[in-house]
Amino acid sequence: MAPVPNPCYRFLSRPVGFPDLAKDFQYETSRELDLDSVELHGSFLTQTRFLSIDPYMRGRMEPGTFMEWTPGQIWEGFGICEVIRSETAEFQPGDKLYGYLFFERYHAYAIQEAQPRMFRRLENSEGLPLSVYLGVCGLPGKTAFYGLKAIGAPKEGESIFVTTAAGVVGMTVCQLAKAWGLKVLGSTGSDEKVKFLTQEVGVDRAFNYKTASTAEEVRKFGGLDIYWDNVGGEVLDLALISMKQKGRIVICGHISEYNDESRYGIKNTWEMVYKDIKMQGFYVFTYEEQYADEFYSTVPKMVADGKIKYTEDITVGLENAGEVLLKVLNGKNVGKAILHI
Ligand SMILES: NC(=O)c1ccc[n+]([C@@H]2O[C@H](COP(=O)([O-])OP(=O)(O)OC[C@H]3O[C@@H](n4cnc5c(N)ncnc54)[C@H](OP(=O)(O)O)[C@@H]3O)[C@@H](O)[C@H]2O)c1
């Protein structure tokens, strides 16, 4: 068979503030691959189906950060691919795999390269649309599940405040919390998303942090047993004041500061002393071994049973990766941002 186009999406230069699509990224169309004759050397050849666009990708563009991207390299992120040829017994043609992929149409993953990419064959016995394994059943869902279990340690009847509650991590935290008997307050950035939180996600109360006072909303809701922090900055400071005795603060992200060089100085940590408050950050994969099997046997079933709802914001075409990331960083996505390749 003749070689076929193998386009990819590259990171060219480190953005200052919000990325500049024309300068910082490049969709490259000149590469080709012969799918039948490319040497596999014991590896497996995949075709990319779906790619996830996540806020953490902006962090990877900064020098010295965790798993930093180098200018010139192809973007990397979680996605779903299908095995089209294989020289390893582990994966067979037709298998659908979840893993940390290159942003290109085809890729042959050598076995030593595949290990840290955390490939997992998706059995999908629930028959869910595959893209769901990038959202509530993928990294964001795991983040919610692992963080709540390991740090939030929720008990029935407790209260939780979740920021960026209409985002995929946030909405999964909210729905797990409701399923586990908690009272949930969510904040988000538009009235449309507030409606989605109260009417679809089923939180007890939600507000638009751009038009309402977070301090006032949290005060009206009552004290907090758990604060799930997706944003950092001033909201974390406000939440500290409202924590109850032995409250837990889960530091999941700090999206309010991803494109901003200045750092908000937290003033209210003294609240932690006499209230015995625990505040802990976490990286989702620290808990992979501990919770992955429980996650895969719990969450896809909850989704199939309609106990966890989800929304997706799917864009077709690898060439749109940068644009979709900007949409996410500007809060314009409604649901999990996904590229369909
Ligand atoms: N700890 C971990 O291992 C781990 C793993 C995965 C993700 N995370 C973190 O979890 C958080 C949520 O991730 P996600 O994938 O579910 O993202 P997401 O919520 O789907 O998308 C980003 C959302 O953040 C909000 N936002 C954007 N700019 C903001 C700003 N300046 N201030 C406040 N909110 C802003 C917007 O929602 P609004 O309209 O509501 O503002 C936007 O829709 C992120 O901070 C991410 O980095 C952590």
The ligand as a MOL file (V3000), in Angstrom:
LIG
                    3D

  0  0  0     0  0            999 V3000
M  V30 BEGIN CTAB
M  V30 COUNTS 48 52 0 0 0
M  V30 BEGIN ATOM
M  V30 1 N -4.3360 17.1560 40.4440 0
M  V30 2 C -4.3900 16.4630 39.3200 0
M  V30 3 O -3.7530 15.4020 39.1820 0
M  V30 4 C -5.2520 16.9810 38.2150 0
M  V30 5 C -5.6000 16.1440 37.1270 0
M  V30 6 C -6.4540 16.6660 36.1500 0
M  V30 7 C -6.9290 17.9740 36.2470 0
M  V30 8 N -6.5360 18.7640 37.2880 0 CHG=1
M  V30 9 C -7.0290 20.1510 37.4350 0
M  V30 10 O -8.4130 20.1060 37.6520 0
M  V30 11 C -8.9930 21.3540 37.2440 0
M  V30 12 C -10.2380 21.1010 36.3940 0
M  V30 13 O -9.8580 20.4130 35.2070 0
M  V30 14 P -10.8920 20.0900 34.0430 0
M  V30 15 O -10.1860 19.2210 33.0860 0
M  V30 16 O -12.1820 19.6320 34.6320 0 CHG=-1
M  V30 17 O -11.0920 21.5020 33.3470 0
M  V30 18 P -12.4430 22.1570 32.8820 0
M  V30 19 O -13.1280 22.5520 34.1380 0
M  V30 20 O -13.1720 21.3290 31.9230 0
M  V30 21 O -11.9930 23.4480 32.0050 0
M  V30 22 C -11.4940 24.5530 32.4720 0
M  V30 23 C -12.5670 25.4500 33.1750 0
M  V30 24 O -11.8950 26.2290 34.1340 0
M  V30 25 C -12.5900 27.4340 34.3140 0
M  V30 26 N -11.6560 28.5600 34.2500 0
M  V30 27 C -10.9060 28.9390 33.2040 0
M  V30 28 N -10.1760 30.0330 33.5240 0
M  V30 29 C -10.4750 30.3290 34.8070 0
M  V30 30 C -10.0470 31.3370 35.7060 0
M  V30 31 N -9.1740 32.2650 35.3420 0
M  V30 32 N -10.5620 31.3340 36.9610 0
M  V30 33 C -11.4340 30.4030 37.3480 0
M  V30 34 N -11.8710 29.4080 36.5270 0
M  V30 35 C -11.3980 29.3910 35.2800 0
M  V30 36 C -13.6340 27.5250 33.2090 0
M  V30 37 O -14.8870 27.2190 33.7990 0
M  V30 38 P -15.8360 28.3440 34.4560 0
M  V30 39 O -16.7180 28.8360 33.3730 0
M  V30 40 O -16.5330 27.6190 35.5270 0
M  V30 41 O -14.9150 29.4230 34.9470 0
M  V30 42 C -13.2260 26.4280 32.2470 0
M  V30 43 O -14.3330 25.8780 31.5630 0
M  V30 44 C -7.8740 22.1170 36.5350 0
M  V30 45 O -7.3380 23.0780 37.4110 0
M  V30 46 C -6.8690 21.0310 36.2190 0
M  V30 47 O -5.5710 21.5400 36.0730 0
M  V30 48 C -5.7230 18.2760 38.2540 0
M  V30 END ATOM
M  V30 BEGIN BOND
M  V30 1 1 1 2
M  V30 2 2 2 3
M  V30 3 1 2 4
M  V30 4 1 4 5
M  V30 5 2 4 48
M  V30 6 2 5 6
M  V30 7 1 6 7
M  V30 8 2 7 8
M  V30 9 1 8 9
M  V30 10 1 8 48
M  V30 11 1 9 10
M  V30 12 1 9 46
M  V30 13 1 10 11
M  V30 14 1 11 12
M  V30 15 1 11 44
M  V30 16 1 12 13
M  V30 17 1 13 14
M  V30 18 2 14 15
M  V30 19 1 14 16
M  V30 20 1 14 17
M  V30 21 1 17 18
M  V30 22 2 18 19
M  V30 23 1 18 20
M  V30 24 1 18 21
M  V30 25 1 21 22
M  V30 26 1 22 23
M  V30 27 1 23 24
M  V30 28 1 23 42
M  V30 29 1 24 25
M  V30 30 1 25 26
M  V30 31 1 25 36
M  V30 32 1 26 27
M  V30 33 1 26 35
M  V30 34 2 27 28
M  V30 35 1 28 29
M  V30 36 1 29 30
M  V30 37 2 29 35
M  V30 38 1 30 31
M  V30 39 2 30 32
M  V30 40 1 32 33
M  V30 41 2 33 34
M  V30 42 1 34 35
M  V30 43 1 36 37
M  V30 44 1 36 42
M  V30 45 1 37 38
M  V30 46 2 38 39
M  V30 47 1 38 40
M  V30 48 1 38 41
M  V30 49 1 42 43
M  V30 50 1 44 45
M  V30 51 1 44 46
M  V30 52 1 46 47
M  V30 END BOND
M  V30 END CTAB
M  END
